[in-house]
Amino acid sequence: MRLPLILTLEAEADIAEAKAWYEKQRKGLQERFVLALETVFTHIARFPEASSEAHAGVRRTVVQRFTYAVYYCVDSHIVAVIAVYRSDRDPKRLEQRF
């Protein structure tokens, strides 16, 4: 069963920041990042319980080929992405979103 997936405002801001950074690094890299995110979002919507918990009630999955992870919460009707966070950043800053 596929659940609807929503992005919080913070997650949308994370994505915008990452896209801008990747576009500055090399032309076309932003598009590859977006495709990788779409793949993750599709997987999460189809198999929301497949990823392990990073924090109580918050699951984490890695974006392949990029240094980002997607953090999300699941209830019976929806998947809410709360962060798209660089893996090399201080995780303490992320915990305030949980």
Secondary structure as GFF3:
##gff-version 3
##sequence-region A 1 98
A	DSSP	beta_strand	5	7	.	.	.	ID=ss1
A	DSSP	alpha_helix	9	25	.	.	.	ID=ss2
A	DSSP	alpha_helix	29	46	.	.	.	ID=ss3
A	DSSP	beta_strand	53	55	.	.	.	ID=ss4
A	DSSP	beta_strand	58	62	.	.	.	ID=ss5
A	DSSP	beta_strand	68	74	.	.	.	ID=ss6
A	DSSP	beta_strand	79	86	.	.	.	ID=ss7
A	DSSP	alpha_helix	91	95	.	.	.	ID=ss8
###
